[in-house]
Amino acid sequence: MMSKAFRFFAAAFCVVLSLGPARAQQGSDLVEMRVLPGWRTASGVHVAGLEVRMRPGWKTYWRAPGDSGIPPQFDWRRSGNLTGVEIVWPTPTVTVEDGLRTIGYKDSVILPIRVAPGQAGRDVRLNGKIEMGVCKDVCVPVELQVTGTLPGNTRKPDPRIAAALASRPYSAKEAKVARVSCRISPIEDGIGLRAEIDMPRTGGNETAIVEVDDPRIWVSPAKTARQGGRLVAETRLYHVEGRSFALNRSGIRITVVGKSRAVDIQGCPAG
């Protein structure tokens, strides 16, 4: 008998295929990306930005795209004098269309990046291949090449990148999260997870987005509800190959997105 998890994955796969072609386009007139060179901090980390501009009305996706989106992928291996890159994700917008929830950005976005140079004080030659999806009435996977020089002697912050950094979700401490706990239980073919978060309201309808640190584990969209000062999120997790698995609690990441702000909660101990 076909398992519930397999049936769901098959249905989700068909939804993605119906939205557009499966093969990535090399470049596209639908989206442009360029490097904002940024500045070198006193600690030696270089702060730069990726400016993404799409045709009016088109959108792209956050790191966890939702029900049927295409998660972006970054490859920096051809870069010079670079040992690491961290994307700092601005707060995304959550939308629901035809019963499907998507998470991302519309028209344009600046993605701040924190770059670790190999040799302090020297320029970094950024050379990246980015695979991403852009959607309107259809979804189109595209492949972009971006290059740029990050000068080692620039100290003046770029206000565009600074504004994007300021729009990131608050940390749990900044948002005054008092308590977070997760209860897990076995379900058919997977694991059920219930997160309870004692935290101030973030405004309007709140959405909890649950992620884990293992890319082989698929997480269903969480059902989110308020119980006074407590936010409750319930979700299901399945291994993409149908295998049994253990859940790393320290690798659980919950982002709560509300009308006024968002909160990034990392780790979820037992209750």
SULVENDA-V987510 format. One record per residue. N is the residue number from 1. RES is the residue in three letters. PHI is phi in whole degrees, 0 to 359 (999 if undefined). Layout:
# SULVENDA-V987510
N_RES_PHI / N_RES_PHI
This chain:
# SULVENDA-V987510
1_MET_999 / 2_MET_292 / 3_SER_288 / 4_LYS_299 / 5_ALA_299 / 6_PHE_297 / 7_ARG_299 / 8_PHE_292 / 9_PHE_299 / 10_ALA_297 / 11_ALA_295 / 12_ALA_297 / 13_PHE_298 / 14_CYS_295 / 15_VAL_298 / 16_VAL_299 / 17_LEU_298 / 18_SER_288 / 19_LEU_278 / 20_GLY_172 / 21_PRO_292 / 22_ALA_277 / 23_ARG_270 / 24_ALA_290 / 25_GLN_279 / 26_GLN_279 / 27_GLY_73 / 28_SER_189 / 29_ASP_275 / 30_LEU_275 / 31_VAL_212 / 32_GLU_233 / 33_MET_224 / 34_ARG_219 / 35_VAL_270 / 36_LEU_265 / 37_PRO_298 / 38_GLY_69 / 39_TRP_211 / 40_ARG_263 / 41_THR_275 / 42_ALA_297 / 43_SER_281 / 44_GLY_99 / 45_VAL_285 / 46_HIS_260 / 47_VAL_257 / 48_ALA_231 / 49_GLY_210 / 50_LEU_248 / 51_GLU_269 / 52_VAL_248 / 53_ARG_236 / 54_MET_245 / 55_ARG_301 / 56_PRO_307 / 57_GLY_90 / 58_TRP_271 / 59_LYS_221 / 60_THR_228 / 61_TYR_247 / 62_TRP_285 / 63_ARG_298 / 64_ALA_247 / 65_PRO_283 / 66_GLY_107 / 67_ASP_293 / 68_SER_220 / 69_GLY_277 / 70_ILE_246 / 71_PRO_291 / 72_PRO_289 / 73_GLN_233 / 74_PHE_237 / 75_ASP_232 / 76_TRP_250 / 77_ARG_294 / 78_ARG_270 / 79_SER_285 / 80_GLY_245 / 81_ASN_58 / 82_LEU_225 / 83_THR_245 / 84_GLY_186 / 85_VAL_224 / 86_GLU_240 / 87_ILE_277 / 88_VAL_256 / 89_TRP_278 / 90_PRO_297 / 91_THR_301 / 92_PRO_275 / 93_THR_255 / 94_VAL_259 / 95_THR_233 / 96_VAL_235 / 97_GLU_228 / 98_ASP_54 / 99_GLY_81 / 100_LEU_253 / 101_ARG_265 / 102_THR_237 / 103_ILE_229 / 104_GLY_177 / 105_TYR_224 / 106_LYS_249 / 107_ASP_73 / 108_SER_200 / 109_VAL_200 / 110_ILE_250 / 111_LEU_262 / 112_PRO_294 / 113_ILE_230 / 114_ARG_255 / 115_VAL_247 / 116_ALA_260 / 117_PRO_290 / 118_GLY_287 / 119_GLN_240 / 120_ALA_298 / 121_GLY_83 / 122_ARG_259 / 123_ASP_296 / 124_VAL_250 / 125_ARG_261 / 126_LEU_273 / 127_ASN_218 / 128_GLY_233 / 129_LYS_248 / 130_ILE_240 / 131_GLU_251 / 132_MET_209 / 133_GLY_248 / 134_VAL_235 / 135_CYS_223 / 136_LYS_218 / 137_ASP_279 / 138_VAL_231 / 139_CYS_252 / 140_VAL_234 / 141_PRO_283 / 142_VAL_232 / 143_GLU_239 / 144_LEU_240 / 145_GLN_249 / 146_VAL_232 / 147_THR_223 / 148_GLY_180 / 149_THR_258 / 150_LEU_256 / 151_PRO_291 / 152_GLY_282 / 153_ASN_252 / 154_THR_266 / 155_ARG_243 / 156_LYS_279 / 157_PRO_296 / 158_ASP_270 / 159_PRO_298 / 160_ARG_292 / 161_ILE_290 / 162_ALA_300 / 163_ALA_294 / 164_ALA_293 / 165_LEU_298 / 166_ALA_292 / 167_SER_269 / 168_ARG_293 / 169_PRO_298 / 170_TYR_293 / 171_SER_285 / 172_ALA_301 / 173_LYS_294 / 174_GLU_298 / 175_ALA_273 / 176_LYS_60 / 177_VAL_288 / 178_ALA_275 / 179_ARG_199 / 180_VAL_219 / 181_SER_212 / 182_CYS_231 / 183_ARG_250 / 184_ILE_247 / 185_SER_211 / 186_PRO_288 / 187_ILE_228 / 188_GLU_300 / 189_ASP_73 / 190_GLY_194 / 191_ILE_228 / 192_GLY_266 / 193_LEU_230 / 194_ARG_237 / 195_ALA_257 / 196_GLU_240 / 197_ILE_232 / 198_ASP_271 / 199_MET_200 / 200_PRO_296 / 201_ARG_294 / 202_THR_259 / 203_GLY_98 / 204_GLY_61 / 205_ASN_285 / 206_GLU_262 / 207_THR_238 / 208_ALA_261 / 209_ILE_247 / 210_VAL_257 / 211_GLU_232 / 212_VAL_230 / 213_ASP_273 / 214_ASP_253 / 215_PRO_294 / 216_ARG_276 / 217_ILE_256 / 218_TRP_266 / 219_VAL_245 / 220_SER_285 / 221_PRO_303 / 222_ALA_281 / 223_LYS_273 / 224_THR_244 / 225_ALA_213 / 226_ARG_260 / 227_GLN_231 / 228_GLY_68 / 229_GLY_276 / 230_ARG_244 / 231_LEU_258 / 232_VAL_243 / 233_ALA_233 / 234_GLU_237 / 235_THR_213 / 236_ARG_233 / 237_LEU_235 / 238_TYR_224 / 239_HIS_281 / 240_VAL_295 / 241_GLU_259 / 242_GLY_77 / 243_ARG_274 / 244_SER_285 / 245_PHE_204 / 246_ALA_255 / 247_LEU_257 / 248_ASN_274 / 249_ARG_297 / 250_SER_290 / 251_GLY_267 / 252_ILE_282 / 253_ARG_231 / 254_ILE_240 / 255_THR_250 / 256_VAL_259 / 257_VAL_248 / 258_GLY_237 / 259_LYS_290 / 260_SER_267 / 261_ARG_195 / 262_ALA_231 / 263_VAL_226 / 264_ASP_252 / 265_ILE_247 / 266_GLN_246 / 267_GLY_91 / 268_CYS_212 / 269_PRO_287 / 270_ALA_293 / 271_GLY_281
